[in-house]
Amino acid sequence: MVAPRWLALLLASAVLAACGEAPPTQPTANSCKGLASDAMVWVPGGTFIMGEDPGYPEEGPPRAVRVEGFWMDAHEVTNAQFAAFVAATGYVTMAERTPPALPGAPPAMLQPGSAVFRVPTQDDPAWWRWAAGAQWRDPSGGKAGSAGQERHPVVQVAYEDALAYAAWAGKQLPDEAQWEYAARAGSRGLPEPVDAAGKPQANYYQGVFPERDLGTDGFTGRAPVGCFAANGYGLHDMIGNVWEWTRTPGERADAREAVGVIKGGSFLCAANYCARYRPAARQFQERGLGTDHIGFRLIDTRRPPPQD
């Protein structure tokens, strides 16, 4: 018997336990303010080996896949961009809606809210909690809001929310093959996103997860978009920062709700746990649930390719 969603959250299910947001353990050392752009970059078509160098069984087997060219957002959709969508449409995200009553659910889960990561303690080993009031404007549900984070990736958006934004913007979510092809940018993914000197080249977790993020990459939480160098196609943050929705369905056998594939890992993916900061990495996520570590970016397959 599969546990109700609220119980699975409180027990730190395998899907959500992959990564999350912990309270900072030290001041953020990076002063990057991020990008403020609606730019899209052209990803030329080609064939690649999808699932190459699989780290987990569900990532393989490696197989050749052909992808046609498309435009892709240069960075993850930001709070500012999502706010413009909400202002124009009046859209209300799933986290802001009153959830359906679930048998045995605690009172907090009868209110609008979402899943928020917490550092486990000896007294409370659960990694996830249901935070009443958590939504894209206030990802942690602590009424801290997101003022000053206009260039951070929007989170606490469920799959349905991402689709609604895409329809408004006249774009689409990428499928898994398009996303992975774009993340690879013609090269093989490194086991860990570091340069030759060992310096982190993405926003992920340095240290022993979940005890302490050392913040070697300059951040101990979500980073503004574009604070790390773009890949060979000009795309920022394809690895780390936040997981990204794709339109590819997932395959989790124990799911009671529809699941989808998310890609790229997040800022709490660590070498000792998760290690999914690779293009081939994939995770399955309930489509009806946003969290504080999942965002998205869009593609455009209808826009003509650039002129030579």
Buried (B, 14 or more C-beta within 10 A) or exposed (E): EEBBBBBBBBBBBEBBBBBBBBEEEEEEEBEBEBBBBEEBBBBEEEEBBBBBBBBBEBBBEBEEBEBEEBBBBBBBBBBBBBBBBBEEEEBEBBBBEEBEEEEEBEEBBBEBBBBBBBBBEEEEEEBBBBBBBBBBBBBBBEEEEBEEBBBBBBBBBBBEBBBBBBEBBEBBBBBBBBBBBBBBBEEEBBEBBBEEEEEBBBBBBBBEBBEBBEBBBBBBBBBBBBBBEBBEBBBBBBBBBBBBBBBBEBEBEEBEEEBBBBBBBBBBBBBEBBBBBBBBBBBBBBBBBBBBBBBBBBBBEEEEEEEE
